[in-house]
Amino acid sequence: MPPKQNKETDDEHKFQAIVLADSFQTRFMPLTSVKPRCLLPLANVPLIEYTLEFLAQSNVVNEVYVMCCSHADQIQEYIDNSKWVTISSPFKKIQTISSKESRSVGDAMRDVDSRGLITGDFILISGDVVTNLDIAKVIEDHKKYKSNDRDYICTMVLTQASPMHRSRSIIEPACFIMDRATNRCLYYQDLPPINGKKTSVNIDPEVLEDIAEFEVNNSLIDCHVDICTAAVPTIFQENFDYQTLRSDFVKGVLGSDLLKKHIYSYITNDQYSARVESWQTYDGICQDVLERWCYPIVPERNLLEDQTYTYGSQHIYKENGVILSQSCKLQSAVVIGKDSFIGDETAVENSVIGRSCKIGANVIVENSYIWDGAIIEDGCIIKHSIIANDAIIRKNVILNPGSVIGFGVVIDENVIVPNNTRIIKQRIKNSTSSNIISSDDDDDDDEKDEHDSDDDEFDGPSKVVNELTLRDPSVVGYNGLGFLYEDDEEAQNEPSSGIVYEMAELNLSDSSLASSAITVHHTNKKKKRSHSSASGFVSEDEGESFDKEAIATVERAMENNHDLDTAMLELNTLRMSMNVTYHEVRESSCLAMIKRTNHFIETGTLGVKDAAEKIFRHWGKMFNRQVFDDADQVDLLLIIQEICYKLDEDYKALLFGCVAVVLYDIDILDDENIIAWWNSKESKKIPEIREKVAKWIEMLQEDSSEEESDDDEEEEEDEESEEE
């Protein structure tokens, strides 16, 4: 039997772990008013399960403290009923700490310090991390830094990724400047996502003194996994202005002349590590799990004890008890939970379906997430949407990209839910609007205590509930159940929430500092710094990057005569990966098509009309996936008008007219919106382009007037017949 001191020595090498269950953000509202983010399902597994599984696989953690602010009772209940508290648990101790007064990461860390929980080195991790990282290598570096540098306090885990990587945050881009020789972080700066503007990083040259070679990088995924010494909570305690982990703590420590502490980084290229911090990353990481990019974190690993997933071809995962109609079509990357049913002729692609879900016949489900107990009746179209637990979608409903249907919401038959619409079952109290979350005490926490429904609105003297208090008919239909959720403060301060790519109309550009290394050459023992290091580093406009890629994609499709659906899919995938608006997609598509049309004209291959017919009659159908409402049609015409204005004087007006007529013929444009474009101030700024379509517009206006007069006559006749 080994001596007792060996066991004690083994325990000394174990780490504690602090799991931050709260995100202190508003991005997942209104779902997080009912359930905390860490318990939301990703590929039918609660997010916190991925974090705890990572800590368990590390084999170095013996104590876990889960810090909770909101919904602490739900998290406590989940932990109490999980495998992590059983005798076979790899953790010696796992405890939920209710920290209801915490309103930021800084508050939570100060609470950790006040409670005296930390006794040595520990892992600080967010409760929404998905990773297959080998933590042993990070800990090895941690020990080396700790022994060699007395000012060392922590190591940040970062993952190298391309600027277009789908699990990379476009909401919180950041720039890290590292000492290439030691991986010590020299400088950190947030890069606010500003569309159409270049972003710069200004750094004091003194920070780079004695540094031979350093690297500027913003193509990193920061999943908030840090290996820390016991000094970290103390530093938070001593600096009450530190609220966030990176922009306050890391930047503050690196820039402090008093603290003089060092923070290092561990950058991995071949392991998967990402954090679910937005709808964009939720969608991207879920697809990565389904497509096995973060192996062995895959559905058939069955992280929950009662799961029974098996893996099939084309990344199809099914649990026991799934009932599928013979005529249903499961395409690539689909997960279906136990006891779920899918009806005749229903097509499911790149989607997750939870347990006990019922999906009717002739339903289309694309890039969507259907949680446990949801019901979707016949004839529905669900694209790039989330349907939470026990929601009911009645027959022939269309959920447009970006729809978030809350827990227990009912959408009545034939309702069309617009893009980026969030619907909640019960209104959430707010001092200014019953639709908006209460913000009296905290403007940032999306995972607050559960909000009561508006009782004054529901309870009358007779205790009879008025049906209309349970729904907003304009949103969910007359027999529906739910209300539109609108967060005015979020709309002002943050981009609209939505699943990445199709869901998120973020209208941002992730400022892309090209990952670059700047070398300081030494000559005669005198340091010379490159010119760029003194003047700051200017980022590349990612909007321009999208334009180039999108134009090349459309041009390649036209040159190689690709299938139209394939071309639209490629373009949409690019749009999703870079998270740009549909306006930018329309611009790039128009540029590519007009460029191709102009080539035929300039080379004498085709005349203006024939060239416009050849390109836009076929490829103009791509706008079916880019133009969704009246405003989009007007915008499309304005884009074409502006592009044509820059062409050769001889035929630019004629080309615009030919293109507009073709798009009208293939039903991309309609009469009213063409007239609306004609009457708009923007179109009148370029009169040269308007001249060739003046007579056509006049005809459209006459037809429109005749139709209106005919309608009026019919109404009068109907009224007269009723009177008789």
Summary of the structure (lengths in Angstrom):
residues: 724
radius of gyration: 28.9
end to end distance: 106.9
largest distance: 107.9
contacts: 2443
relative contact order: 0.09
helix: 39%
strand: 20%
